[in-house]
Each structure stands twice: as C-alpha cells, then as structure tokens.
Amino acid sequence: MPTRRRRAGGERRTAVLDAVADVLATRGYENTRFTDVAAAGGVAISTLQTYFGSREDMIIEAMQVYTDREVAALRAVSDAETDPWRRLVGLVDRSLHNSESTRRILVEFWRSAMRDDELRDHSAEVWARYRAPFLAAVGEGARRGDFTLAHDAEAVTDFLLTALAGLIVSRVQRHSTPTPTDFRVVLLAQLRLMLGLEGLEIERDEER
C-alpha cells in the first residue's frame, strides 16, 4: 500500500501529529487547516508543508498514527491478562472508556475512509488488527473449554465490535445513550450468553 508518511521531523514531527489530532478532534476533517495546527502546535506553516506536503496528507497521517496507537493500546490490554473472560472484559472496558477526543478522531477516520482509497485500505488493516485480540480471546476460551459458544467465534466478535462502534458514533453525535457503565452491564450480559457462561450477574469489581 502506498503511504503518505515521510521521514522529515523526527520527534518534533510526532509532537506535531499530536497537535493535528487535537485540532481534528475539535474542528473535524474539513475544517482542520495548516493555520490551526500551526497555532496549536507552535510550529510554522512552512514547517508543516515540509513535513507533510498537503493539508490532506497531514490529516490522514495523523489519523493513521492515532488509530495505530489505539490498536497498540488494545494489544497491551490483551497481553496483560491470561484469562480469556477477564481479557474480554478488559478489552471492552478499554473501548468503553475512550476519551471524547479519541471517539471524535475515530469517527472522522471512518468518515474519511469512505472517500480516500489509501485510508480505506488502512482502515481495513486497522479493523483487522483491532479485532484480533477480541477474536483471539473468544477462540482461546472456546478451546480451553471455558466458553461454550452459541455462535462461532467470528460472529461473536463481530457482534461485540459492532455494538462498541455503534456506541462511539452515538456518543459523538450526542444522541441519548446509556452511560458506559449501564451499557457495559447489558453488553457483558449478552456476551456471557453467547459464550455459554452461567449467570448474567456482572461483578462491579471486574470493571477497570
């Protein structure tokens, strides 16, 4: 896949990309300009042009870096827990408690991927990597005999991620939505049913 990423800037470039993400979360894709990022990041417009070339390339690279970080964060949660059920709970909690800026950037990423071929390819890759730790936990639990799946592991994983993504969109749109805590109780109860776990009580001390 071709890439917009360049070598110029080093550590300073990373800080600038953080500033791009902050502006993007506040102003959206269409209204993020070189001037906004220059003001937010304390860097000259000419420097931004050297780093990225175009406004679009700057924004898209920031979205690519930011989504890569989110995938890495999920992987860290997954690697820290050996029990498949508690690993799923940790992954759900990580997704439910993203910051407002994270949710906004994810929605801008999904919107932009509909119109940009390179970003669409990256979106498919990110989704596969984002999905992987959830799918691995479901599959491992089934192999160990911890779970008795009512549906195959792929379907269970897709249900879970679709519910989490839908909540992100609703929260960004400021629709009337349940609190993350209330949503968590319902989602984990449904997940327990699909995994064949006895009982629907979700212990409060499982929440992270």
Residue pairs with C-beta under 8 A, 6 or more apart in sequence:
1 118
1 121
1 122
1 125
2 118
3 118
4 52
4 53
4 57
4 60
4 61
4 64
4 118
5 61
5 64
6 51
6 52
6 53
8 50
8 51
9 16
9 51
12 43
13 51
14 65
15 41
16 37
16 41
16 43
16 47
16 48
16 51
17 61
17 62
17 65
17 66
18 41
19 37
19 40
19 41
19 43
20 32
20 37
20 41
20 58
20 59
20 61
20 62
21 62
21 63
21 65
21 66
21 101
21 105
22 40
22 101
23 32
23 36
23 37
23 40
24 32
24 59
24 62
24 63
24 104
24 105
24 108
25 100
25 101
25 102
25 104
25 105
25 108
26 101
26 104
27 36
28 104
28 108
29 59
29 108
29 111
29 112
32 55
32 59
33 55
34 45
34 48
34 49
34 55
34 58
35 45
37 43
37 48
37 58
38 44
38 45
38 48
48 58
51 58
52 58
52 61
59 112
60 112
60 116
60 118
60 119
63 105
63 108
63 109
63 112
63 119
64 119
64 122
66 102
66 105
66 109
67 105
67 106
67 109
67 122
67 126
68 126
70 98
70 102
70 106
70 130
71 126
71 129
71 130
73 94
74 91
74 94
74 95
74 130
74 133
75 129
75 133
77 87
77 90
77 91
77 94
77 133
78 87
78 90
78 91
78 133
78 136
78 137
80 90
81 87
81 90
84 137
84 138
84 140
84 141
84 144
84 146
84 147
85 137
85 141
85 146
85 147
85 195
85 197
86 206
87 133
87 137
88 134
88 137
88 138
88 141
88 160
88 191
89 188
89 206
89 207
89 208
90 208
91 133
91 134
91 137
92 160
92 164
92 184
92 187
92 188
92 191
93 184
93 207
93 208
94 208
95 164
96 164
96 167
96 180
96 183
96 184
97 180
98 106
98 168
100 171
103 168
103 171
103 172
104 172
106 168
107 168
107 169
107 172
109 119
109 123
110 123
112 119
113 119
113 120
113 122
113 123
114 120
130 161
131 157
131 158
131 161
134 157
134 160
134 161
135 153
135 154
135 157
138 147
138 149
138 153
138 156
138 157
138 195
139 153
141 147
141 195
142 148
142 149
142 153
146 195
147 195
147 196
147 197
148 195
148 196
149 156
149 194
149 195
149 196
150 156
150 193
150 194
150 195
150 196
151 159
151 194
156 191
156 194
156 195
159 190
159 194
160 187
160 191
163 187
164 187
167 177
167 180
167 183
170 177
171 177
177 183
178 186
181 207
184 202
184 207
185 202
188 202
189 200
189 202
192 199
192 200
192 202
193 200
